[in-house]
Amino acid sequence: MSTKDEYIRKMHSRLDQWSNEIDALAAKADQVGAKTRAEYHEQIEILHGKRDHAKKKMEELQQSAAGAWEDMKAGVEMAWDAVGEALASVRSRFK
């Protein structure tokens, strides 16, 4: 099992990766037709919201007491899973 600091570093790395992927999707959205662009931007806003929620959960985890972080980890994982699933869905939808 990883320590709290290792886990948080891993989550920061994943957040950075997701932000880069969302930025790439946003750039791709600017290169498509108006109707598809609107759909892209709607999905990108949803991704931003899910990513921001996951980031908030991670920040709560960072501020948690040493013994409580394991209990909070499940909530963080659910938020991360939601971002990952949403990102995969948007990627496959707009290939």
C-alpha positions in Angstrom: 0.0 0.0 0.0 1.4 3.4 -0.9 1.8 6.2 1.6 -0.4 9.3 1.6 2.2 11.4 0.0 2.9 8.9 -2.7 -0.8 8.6 -3.4 -1.2 12.3 -3.6 1.8 12.6 -6.0 0.2 9.9 -8.2 -3.1 11.8 -8.2 -1.4 15.1 -9.1 0.2 13.4 -12.0 -3.1 12.0 -13.2 -4.8 15.4 -12.8 -2.1 16.9 -15.0 -2.5 14.2 -17.6 -6.3 14.7 -17.6 -5.9 18.5 -18.0 -3.6 17.9 -21.0 -6.1 15.5 -22.6 -9.0 17.9 -22.0 -6.9 20.7 -23.5 -6.2 18.5 -26.5 -9.9 17.8 -27.0 -10.7 21.5 -26.7 -8.1 22.3 -29.4 -9.6 19.5 -31.6 -13.1 21.0 -31.0 -11.9 24.3 -32.6 -11.2 22.4 -35.8 -14.6 20.9 -36.4 -18.0 22.1 -37.7 -20.2 24.3 -35.6 -22.7 21.6 -34.5 -19.9 19.2 -33.5 -18.0 22.0 -31.9 -21.0 22.8 -29.7 -21.2 19.2 -28.6 -17.5 19.1 -27.9 -17.6 22.2 -25.8 -20.6 20.9 -23.8 -18.7 17.6 -23.1 -15.5 19.5 -22.3 -17.4 21.6 -19.7 -18.7 18.4 -18.1 -15.1 17.1 -18.0 -13.9 20.3 -16.4 -16.6 19.9 -13.7 -15.7 16.3 -13.0 -12.0 17.1 -13.0 -12.5 20.0 -10.6 -14.6 17.8 -8.3 -11.8 15.2 -8.3 -9.3 17.9 -7.5 -11.4 19.1 -4.6 -11.5 15.6 -3.2 -7.8 15.3 -3.6 -7.3 18.6 -1.7 -9.6 17.3 1.1 -7.5 14.2 1.2 -4.3 16.2 1.5 -5.7 18.1 4.5 -6.9 15.0 6.2 -5.3 13.6 9.3 -2.8 10.8 8.8 -5.1 8.1 10.0 -8.2 9.4 8.2 -6.8 9.5 4.7 -7.3 5.7 4.1 -11.0 6.2 4.9 -11.3 9.1 2.5 -9.5 7.3 -0.3 -12.7 5.5 -1.5 -14.4 8.8 -2.2 -11.4 10.1 -4.1 -11.2 6.9 -6.1 -14.9 7.3 -7.1 -14.3 10.9 -8.3 -11.2 9.7 -10.2 -13.2 6.9 -11.8 -15.9 9.3 -12.9 -13.3 11.6 -14.6 -11.6 8.7 -16.3 -14.9 7.2 -17.6 -16.1 10.6 -18.8 -12.8 11.3 -20.6 -12.9 7.9 -22.3 -16.5 8.4 -23.4 -15.7 11.8 -24.9 -12.6 10.5 -26.7 -14.5 7.6 -28.2 -17.5 9.8 -29.1 -15.5 12.3 -31.0 -12.9 10.1 -32.8 
